[in-house]
């Protein structure tokens, strides 16, 4: 008994020492408020003129719908852009492929790898009944520009083009070639970006970086985070659309046997949702994201995330329960989105199906994630038909030159914001550029509130007038200082 007591006391002492050590580190790493002056300082006149130009772009309803090949709204948008950015359209080499636009601004060293700034021209529908104003009015009020596309992602496209327009007017010549690319069908995962990539390949173009929408500068992005944090998307999760099919004998619904096709599909979905069988893991980029976020957080979360060497195991178990977003960071996600059975209320279907959308993790790819589901499907005699699948994208080297350069620009332009690498749970056009770009960075340097973020693809989308002005100036700073 004496020995047991000694062992317990020793263990307790070790735990106390470890926690004390972790607490001391948490105090040490706390981010201090910056007193540095930002390198960018747009005037009110500039901000107002930008808002008006962006508003004009929002007024054109460039809605993407599957199956719709009418590009007339996009050509109207091009006219608005020509008016907004006369120097971009007259001085740069422009290639238009089916409404998708690519501009090349020749740098001082044409043999060098270029950089590319991108965003999409299309928007999702705006049919939600609870819009406070016409979604395509482009209204400017209360310090914001309102409307569908104001955030996703005409503000990105506007800011990139405006930055180049101003630099052209100032006679600036970049060190390397600078490209502007904008596709018409990102929201429907269309072929616009791949067409531009094919064109770049045919010209033998290779890029150091392609920078697209994705992360942004967010306030309170994580619990207990009070300040601003620039979340730079360094990779995106994979994607699977999976049709799961159940076959049966059919028949009249007045004399049913059990385990009809729809019942088996329901059990399959219920089992997967209950078991959450995908592997939880804090992969490299998620580790880096949490580790870099730690100094920006309040105590005791700062202590936990700032000491991953001690708490990683615990976090891996806890994160899936914290929120759907935290779960998506560490696991493949599964969601049933479509279903079809019989066409008639009193007929048992001889075949029924559901469509599931999965987002495979970097650590559990398409094949491995499907293998997990296969075990459940076999239990209920279900067949799989993979409609579309791709693995997670490559990951930007978040310790590398290009990432660090964005970080440096952020430190200069937004000294009040922390910077973290970020795993994108959704997709962007940027993945197509992996073929021609060494770094596909998914990040728009714009500040947005949580409410604005929540309005993406929902009612009352808006973006701040002042925030757009800073975004323009950031892109200018980025192009001016990129070597
Ligand atoms: Zn978008």
Boltz pocket constraint, residues with backbone or C-beta under 6 A from the ligand:
constraints:
  - pocket:
      binder: B
      contacts: [[A, 120], [A, 152], [A, 153], [A, 186], [A, 213]]
      max_distance: 6.0
